[in-house]
Amino acid sequence: MTASRRTVLLGALGLLGAGALTACSDDEAPTDSDGVDTSYVSGDGTATEWAPDRRTAPVELAGATMAGDDVDLADWRGEVVVLNFWYATCPPCRKEAPDLASLSTELEPEGVQFLGVNHTDEPDTALAFERTFELPYPTLHDSDASGVAALQGVVPLQAMPSTVVLDAQGRVAARIIGLAERSTLKAMIDTVLAES
């Protein structure tokens, strides 16, 4: 085989390999028309759980939702709470939203509360996202990043999305940094529910 034919063959194999990698990706690259931010810092989906004797103090967090209603985690003591940190143009936030919506509806009768936390978007943008994905739960308008501060050391400041499960005492019991896979999050919630 001549050197020039070998070069062409190797180049073609390289393109095929690149195409295969692209085809196997779970997250398709958004196009310019998607209106999606590609500059987010994403977590890798790492899931962590803490046994009850390893949990720290209850999370204190209160404020107004994007719709202007008051919300305070202290009102939900005795219930399992799922906090989801997101913003509207983050691709994995959009991808996980339908699963979060269905889990919220499914688990509400069991006393599980969901709360979004968004420190990036203005209310109109966040409320449009909530309508698009039919989120049945509110989102804290975290414009001063108090939600992020309340979970300092648990949720990386830049990783979006991030999801945290609080136990009935309001303590962090589990965390997913990055896209929350439905089955993983459901298993985490079930574990905490079983403690009550």
BELVEN-V199169 format. One record per pair of residues at least 6 apart in sequence whose C-alpha atoms are under 6 Angstrom apart, sorted by sequence separation. I is the first residue (numbers start at 1). J is the second residue. If there is no record, write none. Layout:
# BELVEN-V199169
i=I j=J
i=I j=J
This chain:
# BELVEN-V199169
i=64 j=70
i=166 j=172
i=167 j=173
i=63 j=70
i=64 j=71
i=86 j=93
i=166 j=173
i=63 j=71
i=165 j=173
i=62 j=71
i=165 j=174
i=62 j=72
i=164 j=174
i=164 j=175
i=61 j=73
i=163 j=175
i=163 j=176
i=162 j=176
i=162 j=177
i=162 j=178
i=161 j=178
i=160 j=178
i=117 j=139
i=114 j=137
i=115 j=138
i=116 j=139
i=117 j=140
i=118 j=141
i=119 j=142
i=115 j=139
i=116 j=140
i=118 j=142
i=119 j=143
i=119 j=145
i=81 j=112
i=85 j=116
i=87 j=118
i=79 j=111
i=80 j=112
i=81 j=113
i=82 j=114
i=83 j=115
i=84 j=116
i=85 j=117
i=86 j=118
i=79 j=112
i=81 j=114
i=83 j=116
i=84 j=117
i=85 j=118
i=101 j=135
i=37 j=89
i=36 j=89
i=37 j=90
i=66 j=123
i=93 j=161
i=66 j=139
i=65 j=139
i=86 j=160
i=65 j=140
i=66 j=141
i=86 j=161
i=64 j=140
i=65 j=141
i=85 j=161
i=64 j=141
i=85 j=162
i=84 j=162
i=84 j=163
i=83 j=163
i=83 j=164
i=82 j=164
i=82 j=165
i=99 j=182
i=81 j=165
i=81 j=166
i=80 j=166
i=80 j=167
i=92 j=179
i=80 j=168
i=79 j=168
i=78 j=168
i=77 j=168
i=77 j=169
i=59 j=170
i=58 j=170
i=59 j=171
i=58 j=171
i=57 j=171
i=43 j=159
i=41 j=158
i=42 j=159
i=41 j=159
i=42 j=160
i=50 j=173
i=49 j=173
i=49 j=174
i=48 j=174
i=48 j=175
i=47 j=175
i=47 j=176
i=46 j=176
i=45 j=176
i=46 j=177
i=45 j=177
i=45 j=178
i=43 j=177
i=44 j=178
i=45 j=179
i=43 j=178
i=42 j=178
